[in-house]
Amino acid sequence: MFSDLERPPLDARFLRGRLVRPGSLWTQIDVLDDTESTNAVVAAAALAGASEGLVVTAEHQSSGRGRLGRTWTTPPRSALLTSVLLRPTAVAAARLPWLGLLVPLAVAAAVRRVGEIPARVKWPNDVLVEDRKLAGILLERVDGPAAVVGFGINVTLRESEKPHPGATSLALEKAATTDRVTVLAAVLRELATRYQTWADADGDPATILPEYRELSATLGRLVRVELPDGTFLEGRARDLDNDGRLLVDTPGGARPLAAGDVTHLRTS
C-alpha cells in the first residue's frame, strides 16, 4: 500500500454510491491499488462480455500508455488513471472517431467546473491549461463497436515530479480542489451526459462540434503537425470536418488530418 498522507486513497464505495444508480450510464466502479494498465483491464473485461458502463481506476500504473505508444507514468495517488467501457452500438462506424473528441471535452468541462481553471482541449485529445498538459486520453476499439476510453489527469503532481517541462497538474495550477473523488465524479458525470446525448443522436457531430470549437486550444492557431509517416506540415488549424478530422490551411491548400502529433506554434 502507498503511504503518502497528502495523497489519500480513492474511496470506491463512496464513488459507487454517488454514480452507480438506476438509469445511470455507470454500472460498476472498481478501484485497483496497482495495475499495469487500466485500459488493458477494461479491454479484457470487454472481450469477456462486460456491460457498458464499467469504470476501472488505479492508484498507480506500472505500464500506463498514452497516444502513439508513449508511456504515462505518475507517482502513486498523484493522478486519476481511469478507463471506461462504452458500447455505442447505434452509432455508425464513420462517426466513432468523434468519441475521441467528446472525452477530452468532458474532462475539460469537469476541470473548469470543479477546479475553476481555464482548461481547454488540444486536438485530438489532450487537455491543456494554456500550453501546459494537464490530461491525456487514449481511445482503443475492442470487440466490434466497443470502445475502451482511458484518461489520465495530473492532480497533485509536484514541480519536482513533472515528467517533462510542459506538464502541469491541478495542484500546480492552484485549482479550487485537488480532491480526486470530487474530480473523478465530475468527469464521469460530464462524460455520461455528453456520451448519452451523442449516442442518442446516432453520433451526430452537431452534438459535439459547437462546444469543441468553444473550448479548443488548437483551432485558429498556427500548428506544426507530425504525421504518422514521420513527415511534417505547418499551417493554421481552421476547423474540424464532419469526420472529426483537423482542417489545416497550408500553402498548398487545406489538408484534412485524421491523426497526427500537433505542436502549437508561437507567433512573434
Kinemage of the C-alpha trace (Angstrom):
@kinemage 1
@onewidth
@group {chain A} dominant
@subgroup {mainchain}
@vectorlist {calphas} color= white
{ca met a 1} P 0.000 0.000 0.000
{ca phe a 2} L 1.084 3.587 -0.628
{ca ser a 3} L 1.566 5.837 2.400
{ca asp a 4} L 1.769 9.466 1.190
{ca leu a 5} L -0.626 11.153 3.636
{ca glu a 6} L -1.039 14.157 1.320
{ca arg a 7} L -2.474 11.780 -1.277
{ca pro a 8} L -5.374 9.857 0.273
{ca pro a 9} L -6.719 6.747 -1.465
{ca leu a 10} L -9.829 6.767 -3.594
{ca asp a 11} L -12.961 5.598 -1.815
{ca ala a 12} L -14.592 3.048 -4.131
{ca arg a 13} L -17.709 2.655 -2.001
{ca phe a 14} L -18.303 6.411 -1.945
{ca leu a 15} L -17.843 6.646 -5.730
{ca arg a 16} L -20.284 3.797 -6.334
{ca gly a 17} L -22.827 5.422 -4.053
{ca arg a 18} L -22.660 8.685 -5.986
{ca leu a 19} L -22.512 7.322 -9.523
{ca val a 20} L -23.864 3.755 -9.807
{ca arg a 21} L -27.626 4.232 -9.698
{ca pro a 22} L -30.651 3.017 -11.688
{ca gly a 23} L -30.675 4.725 -15.075
{ca ser a 24} L -27.038 5.795 -14.823
{ca leu a 25} L -24.546 5.012 -17.572
{ca trp a 26} L -22.091 3.753 -14.961
{ca thr a 27} L -22.791 0.191 -13.848
{ca gln a 28} L -19.641 -0.788 -11.944
{ca ile a 29} L -16.695 1.121 -10.457
{ca asp a 30} L -13.553 -0.739 -9.393
{ca val a 31} L -10.535 0.858 -7.703
{ca leu a 32} L -7.250 -1.039 -8.080
{ca asp a 33} L -4.212 -0.423 -5.901
{ca asp a 34} L -1.777 -1.139 -8.724
{ca thr a 35} L -2.062 -2.434 -12.278
{ca glu a 36} L -0.081 -2.398 -15.491
{ca ser a 37} L -2.791 -0.557 -17.446
{ca thr a 38} L -6.426 0.245 -16.715
{ca asn a 39} L -7.101 0.183 -20.465
{ca ala a 40} L -5.819 -3.388 -20.620
{ca val a 41} L -8.024 -4.398 -17.663
{ca val a 42} L -11.145 -2.914 -19.265
{ca ala a 43} L -10.291 -4.321 -22.702
{ca ala a 44} L -10.052 -7.813 -21.213
{ca ala a 45} L -13.383 -7.305 -19.473
{ca ala a 46} L -14.949 -6.136 -22.747
{ca leu a 47} L -13.774 -9.250 -24.553
{ca ala a 48} L -15.255 -11.324 -21.720
{ca gly a 49} L -18.640 -9.685 -22.286
{ca ala a 50} L -18.691 -6.915 -19.678
{ca ser a 51} L -21.579 -4.487 -19.882
{ca glu a 52} L -21.264 -0.880 -20.955
{ca gly a 53} L -20.550 1.430 -18.056
{ca leu a 54} L -17.666 -0.402 -16.388
{ca val a 55} L -15.190 2.015 -14.770
{ca val a 56} L -11.735 0.928 -13.601
{ca thr a 57} L -9.415 3.384 -11.882
{ca ala a 58} L -5.998 2.713 -10.354
{ca glu a 59} L -3.868 4.362 -7.712
{ca his a 60} L -0.790 3.523 -9.793
{ca gln a 61} L 0.018 2.119 -13.230
{ca ser a 62} L 3.289 0.377 -13.970
{ca ser a 63} L 2.805 0.356 -17.765
{ca gly a 64} L 0.356 3.141 -18.497
{ca arg a 65} L 0.099 4.075 -22.153
{ca gly a 66} L -0.564 7.297 -23.978
{ca arg a 67} L -1.082 8.080 -27.633
{ca leu a 68} L 1.442 6.957 -30.263
{ca gly a 69} L 2.829 4.260 -27.972
{ca arg a 70} L 4.112 6.702 -25.361
{ca thr a 71} L 4.243 5.808 -21.693
{ca trp a 72} L 2.252 7.576 -18.975
{ca thr a 73} L 3.893 7.478 -15.558
{ca thr a 74} L 2.907 9.305 -12.375
{ca pro a 75} L 3.700 8.878 -8.674
{ca pro a 76} L 1.158 6.756 -6.771
{ca arg a 77} L -2.102 8.578 -5.975
{ca ser a 78} L -0.953 11.761 -7.712
{ca ala a 79} L -3.303 11.354 -10.681
{ca leu a 80} L -6.599 9.960 -11.854
{ca leu a 81} L -5.808 6.925 -14.020
{ca thr a 82} L -9.165 5.696 -15.270
{ca ser a 83} L -10.647 3.654 -18.112
{ca val a 84} L -14.293 3.140 -19.013
{ca leu a 85} L -16.125 0.739 -21.308
{ca leu a 86} L -18.559 2.182 -23.831
{ca arg a 87} L -20.633 0.285 -26.399
{ca pro a 88} L -22.097 2.810 -28.878
{ca thr a 89} L -23.864 0.116 -30.888
{ca ala a 90} L -26.305 2.515 -32.569
{ca val a 91} L -23.578 4.833 -33.859
{ca ala a 92} L -22.277 4.322 -37.406
{ca ala a 93} L -18.606 3.338 -37.632
{ca ala a 94} L -17.780 6.517 -39.581
{ca arg a 95} L -18.872 8.618 -36.605
{ca leu a 96} L -16.971 6.732 -33.893
{ca pro a 97} L -13.867 8.979 -34.154
{ca trp a 98} L -15.969 11.731 -32.577
{ca leu a 99} L -15.915 9.747 -29.343
{ca gly a 100} L -12.215 10.518 -29.053
{ca leu a 101} L -13.044 14.227 -29.233
{ca leu a 102} L -16.011 14.025 -26.856
{ca val a 103} L -13.992 12.632 -23.931
{ca pro a 104} L -11.453 15.476 -23.623
{ca leu a 105} L -14.381 17.892 -23.747
{ca ala a 106} L -15.895 16.147 -20.731
{ca val a 107} L -12.578 16.262 -18.866
{ca ala a 108} L -12.049 19.947 -19.645
{ca ala a 109} L -15.612 20.844 -18.667
{ca ala a 110} L -15.322 18.993 -15.365
{ca val a 111} L -11.998 20.618 -14.514
{ca arg a 112} L -13.353 24.031 -15.383
{ca arg a 113} L -16.405 23.441 -13.177
{ca val a 114} L -14.906 21.965 -10.021
{ca gly a 115} L -11.304 23.100 -10.395
{ca glu a 116} L -12.154 26.596 -11.607
{ca ile a 117} L -9.201 26.719 -14.011
{ca pro a 118} L -9.335 27.549 -17.751
{ca ala a 119} L -8.779 24.074 -19.191
{ca arg a 120} L -9.019 23.709 -22.977
{ca val a 121} L -8.716 20.862 -25.477
{ca lys a 122} L -5.840 20.284 -27.867
{ca trp a 123} L -6.624 18.255 -30.971
{ca pro a 124} L -7.041 15.374 -30.984
{ca asn a 125} L -7.367 14.516 -27.311
{ca asp a 126} L -5.223 16.342 -24.777
{ca val a 127} L -6.401 18.779 -22.119
{ca leu a 128} L -4.273 21.864 -21.533
{ca val a 129} L -4.041 24.852 -19.264
{ca glu a 130} L -2.536 27.465 -21.552
{ca asp a 131} L 0.021 25.231 -23.311
{ca arg a 132} L 0.723 23.015 -20.297
{ca lys a 133} L -0.565 19.444 -20.468
{ca leu a 134} L -2.971 18.528 -17.693
{ca ala a 135} L -4.534 15.360 -19.083
{ca gly a 136} L -4.349 12.881 -21.916
{ca ile a 137} L -6.899 10.499 -23.395
{ca leu a 138} L -6.383 7.138 -25.103
{ca leu a 139} L -9.246 5.506 -27.012
{ca glu a 140} L -8.999 1.907 -28.204
{ca arg a 141} L -11.570 -0.083 -30.174
{ca val a 142} L -12.262 -3.637 -28.985
{ca asp a 143} L -14.911 -6.252 -29.648
{ca gly a 144} L -16.703 -4.627 -32.597
{ca pro a 145} L -18.203 -1.254 -31.662
{ca ala a 146} L -16.991 -1.396 -28.059
{ca ala a 147} L -14.518 1.275 -27.041
{ca val a 148} L -12.169 1.498 -24.094
{ca val a 149} L -11.564 5.109 -23.177
{ca gly a 150} L -8.717 5.847 -20.814
{ca phe a 151} L -7.919 9.237 -19.305
{ca gly a 152} L -5.071 10.347 -17.101
{ca ile a 153} L -5.379 13.613 -15.185
{ca asn a 154} L -2.497 15.017 -13.149
{ca val a 155} L -3.969 16.076 -9.825
{ca thr a 156} L -1.280 16.576 -7.160
{ca leu a 157} L 1.818 16.200 -9.330
{ca arg a 158} L 4.569 18.382 -7.866
{ca glu a 159} L 7.063 20.524 -9.766
{ca ser a 160} L 9.878 18.108 -8.905
{ca glu a 161} L 7.839 15.157 -10.206
{ca lys a 162} L 6.976 16.537 -13.640
{ca pro a 163} L 7.928 14.032 -16.390
{ca his a 164} L 8.657 16.908 -18.785
{ca pro a 165} L 8.626 20.727 -18.557
{ca gly a 166} L 5.322 21.013 -20.411
{ca ala a 167} L 3.355 19.026 -17.817
{ca thr a 168} L 1.114 20.516 -15.171
{ca ser a 169} L -1.418 19.422 -12.545
{ca leu a 170} L -4.432 20.734 -10.725
{ca ala a 171} L -2.225 21.497 -7.738
{ca leu a 172} L 0.351 23.380 -9.810
{ca glu a 173} L -2.454 25.394 -11.425
{ca lys a 174} L -3.883 26.200 -7.959
{ca ala a 175} L -7.228 24.597 -8.749
{ca ala a 176} L -10.151 25.090 -6.375
{ca thr a 177} L -9.997 21.382 -5.472
{ca thr a 178} L -7.449 18.588 -5.700
{ca asp a 179} L -9.765 16.005 -4.177
{ca arg a 180} L -9.600 13.106 -6.627
{ca val a 181} L -13.033 11.735 -5.736
{ca thr a 182} L -14.616 15.107 -6.477
{ca val a 183} L -12.763 15.443 -9.783
{ca leu a 184} L -13.433 11.865 -10.909
{ca ala a 185} L -17.136 12.116 -10.089
{ca ala a 186} L -17.332 15.377 -12.046
{ca val a 187} L -15.571 13.878 -15.078
{ca leu a 188} L -17.788 10.792 -15.114
{ca arg a 189} L -20.934 12.911 -14.871
{ca glu a 190} L -19.836 15.234 -17.687
{ca leu a 191} L -18.832 12.244 -19.805
{ca ala a 192} L -22.121 10.412 -19.231
{ca thr a 193} L -24.174 13.470 -20.199
{ca arg a 194} L -22.244 14.140 -23.415
{ca tyr a 195} L -21.959 10.493 -24.406
{ca gln a 196} L -25.659 9.784 -23.978
{ca thr a 197} L -26.636 12.896 -25.943
{ca trp a 198} L -24.227 11.947 -28.751
{ca ala a 199} L -25.278 8.278 -28.823
{ca asp a 200} L -28.993 9.154 -28.753
{ca ala a 201} L -28.371 11.370 -31.804
{ca asp a 202} L -26.698 8.473 -33.674
{ca gly a 203} L -23.298 10.101 -33.234
{ca asp a 204} L -24.288 13.383 -34.868
{ca pro a 205} L -21.206 15.685 -34.814
{ca ala a 206} L -23.528 18.642 -34.177
{ca thr a 207} L -23.832 17.454 -30.567
{ca ile a 208} L -20.085 17.947 -30.069
{ca leu a 209} L -18.751 20.482 -32.552
{ca pro a 210} L -20.067 23.777 -31.086
{ca glu a 211} L -18.570 23.095 -27.644
{ca tyr a 212} L -15.376 21.743 -29.199
{ca arg a 213} L -14.911 24.970 -31.142
{ca glu a 214} L -15.546 26.986 -27.973
{ca leu a 215} L -13.035 25.099 -25.829
{ca ser a 216} L -10.419 24.312 -28.480
{ca ala a 217} L -6.869 25.467 -27.834
{ca thr a 218} L -5.903 24.407 -31.381
{ca leu a 219} L -8.420 25.952 -33.781
{ca gly a 220} L -7.190 29.271 -35.115
{ca arg a 221} L -3.577 28.539 -34.120
{ca leu a 222} L -0.513 28.109 -36.287
{ca val a 223} L 0.485 24.466 -35.847
{ca arg a 224} L 3.189 22.030 -36.802
{ca val a 225} L 1.876 18.503 -37.242
{ca glu a 226} L 3.953 15.330 -37.250
{ca leu a 227} L 2.083 12.846 -39.409
{ca pro a 228} L 2.025 9.064 -38.820
{ca asp a 229} L 4.507 8.526 -41.679
{ca gly a 230} L 7.086 10.762 -39.962
{ca thr a 231} L 6.636 13.782 -42.229
{ca phe a 232} L 5.636 17.238 -41.033
{ca leu a 233} L 3.375 20.039 -42.209
{ca glu a 234} L 2.727 23.546 -40.954
{ca gly a 235} L -0.298 25.754 -41.310
{ca arg a 236} L -3.229 27.264 -39.495
{ca ala a 237} L -5.751 24.932 -37.850
{ca arg a 238} L -9.072 26.151 -39.210
{ca asp a 239} L -11.825 23.750 -38.153
{ca leu a 240} L -12.964 20.136 -37.899
{ca asp a 241} L -14.754 18.405 -40.753
{ca asn a 242} L -17.749 16.095 -40.370
{ca asp a 243} L -15.442 13.120 -39.720
{ca gly a 244} L -13.636 14.883 -36.867
{ca arg a 245} L -10.529 15.493 -38.958
{ca leu a 246} L -8.490 18.622 -38.317
{ca leu a 247} L -8.518 21.010 -41.291
{ca val a 248} L -5.159 22.750 -41.617
{ca asp a 249} L -4.687 25.554 -44.135
{ca thr a 250} L -1.243 25.163 -45.711
{ca pro a 251} L 0.463 26.971 -48.604
{ca gly a 252} L -0.584 24.027 -50.785
{ca gly a 253} L -4.230 24.185 -49.726
{ca ala a 254} L -6.410 22.774 -46.941
{ca arg a 255} L -5.334 19.396 -45.529
{ca pro a 256} L -7.757 17.207 -43.537
{ca leu a 257} L -5.845 15.236 -40.883
{ca ala a 258} L -7.237 12.151 -39.176
{ca ala a 259} L -4.175 11.643 -36.961
{ca gly a 260} L -1.017 13.467 -36.036
{ca asp a 261} L 1.008 14.968 -33.220
{ca val a 262} L 0.261 18.702 -33.019
{ca thr a 263} L 2.614 21.382 -31.742
{ca his a 264} L 1.172 24.847 -31.219
{ca leu a 265} L 3.498 27.432 -32.738
{ca arg a 266} L 4.061 30.785 -31.115
{ca thr a 267} L 3.761 33.901 -33.210
{ca ser a 268} L 6.202 36.748 -32.695
